[in-house]
Structure formats: structure tokens, C-alpha cells
Amino acid sequence: MNSNHHVLIVDDDAVTRAKLAGYVEAAGHRVTEAEDGPSMRTALANDPAELILLDINLPGEDGLDLTRELRNGSDIGIILVTGRIDEVDRIVGLEIGADDYITKPFNPRELLARVKSLLRRMGSASIVDRPVKRFAGWMFDTRTRKLVSPTGHHERLTRAEYELLNAFAERPNIVLTRDRLLNLTTHRSWEPSDRTIDVLVRRLRGKIEPDPKNPEIIVTAHGEGYVFAADIVER
């Protein structure tokens, strides 16, 4: 793993923070620690990070508030650290732009696999060189992650939304199972209780569908998965 990556760990529990830092540093990464929102902002202002491990249950501004703030102006990789009973919070976190999550108590190997996967995806997204794709009046530049509406509005995509839209746009009019889509977007195994793909589809529909409640571009194939029903024109 690349030793030049800078990872910021935000957790109010000193023991958990130390464990996370130890695992990440042992993998060859540089680590900065913060205990809450203000110290997170100070750390990022002094030394920008590429990835943040962010606890949901922080005092004051919680991890969801901070995720929303970070995503409004940054493409930093965000992995939420959550309790096993926080399923609703995990789903909300993904809806507002987190890239992934890991539950406590976490397995060190799983944690490092998630970190490695997200850093790899971030790196590959920056060098992708594929043609511009057009569908239903939209322009999707996969090289720059730029998505422009039929009226000329620039729609911001999170990294996960970009990966999912790219997966669909490369495979139009084909039924893609949730299992397949999860592999194409997160490179980790499917868990039957994992609603990640449904959350991302809902987010994408909210951005590209004229009527998200009656989708015409990303269509549900009941009992199977989803279909990207728009025709693609590549440049």
C-alpha cells in the first residue's frame, strides 16, 4: 500500500482512536487524530488528508453533520465508523455522501481492506480516460466526473454516485443485480442486509430522473436488480 497517503481519524474515544491509528500506521500510512468537529477542521486546514475515518457518534456535531459539511466542498474519502445498531445512521451517511462504513467492533483486516479499496478507487477515478457519454439529454464526462443536465446545470456527484452511474452507463439495457453493482462500485462482498446499492440508486434518481418516484432512466427489475434504460451515445 502506498506510504504517502494521509488518513485523518476522528473519534472522541481515545482508546478507539489509538487502535485505529495503530492499524492504519502499521499499513504504512501517515495518520492524524482529532476528537471532534473543531479539531477535525483544524487538522484538515493544517494538513489536508485523502481519507477520513469518521465516527458517527461524536459529541456536539455528529459524524453525519460533519459528513454533510465535508461533502459539500470536498472529494475526501469518507469511511464512517459506526456501532452495529446504527443501521439507519449508516444508510443516512451513505445518502449524504459517505463512501463506505465499518462497524464496531471492527476486524483490523477488514478495516485495512476498506481503506485500501477506497484509496485505490480514488486513485483510479483520477486517471480514468473514457469517452463522454450522453443519455436522455444529459452529458456525463467520465474523465472529470462532470454531469451536465439537459438545461446546462452542473450536477455534483459523490465518488460512489460516479462509480454507480459509470457502471450503469457502460452496461445500458442490461439487468444488473445488486450483487454485481456492489462489486462494480465498492469491490467488497455482498451482505444480504446491505442496502448500499438501493441508497445510491435513490440518490442518483434524485439527480437525473425528471420524476424520481416514477423513474425512466434507472428502472427497477423486480426481484433481480436495476436496468439503465436510457440509450447511450459515446463520443
Secondary structure as UniProt FT lines:
FT   TURN            3..4
FT   STRAND          6..10
FT   HELIX           14..26
FT   TURN            27..28
FT   STRAND          30..34
FT   HELIX           37..46
FT   STRAND          51..55
FT   HELIX           63..73
FT   STRAND          77..83
FT   TURN            84..85
FT   HELIX           87..95
FT   TURN            96..97
FT   STRAND          100..104
FT   HELIX           108..127
FT   STRAND          132..135
FT   TURN            136..137
FT   STRAND          138..141
FT   TURN            142..145
FT   STRAND          146..148
FT   TURN            150..151
FT   STRAND          154..155
FT   HELIX           159..169
FT   TURN            172..173
FT   STRAND          175..177
FT   HELIX           178..186
FT   TURN            192..193
FT   HELIX           196..208
FT   TURN            212..213
FT   STRAND          218..221
FT   TURN            222..224
FT   STRAND          225..228
FT   STRAND          233..234
//
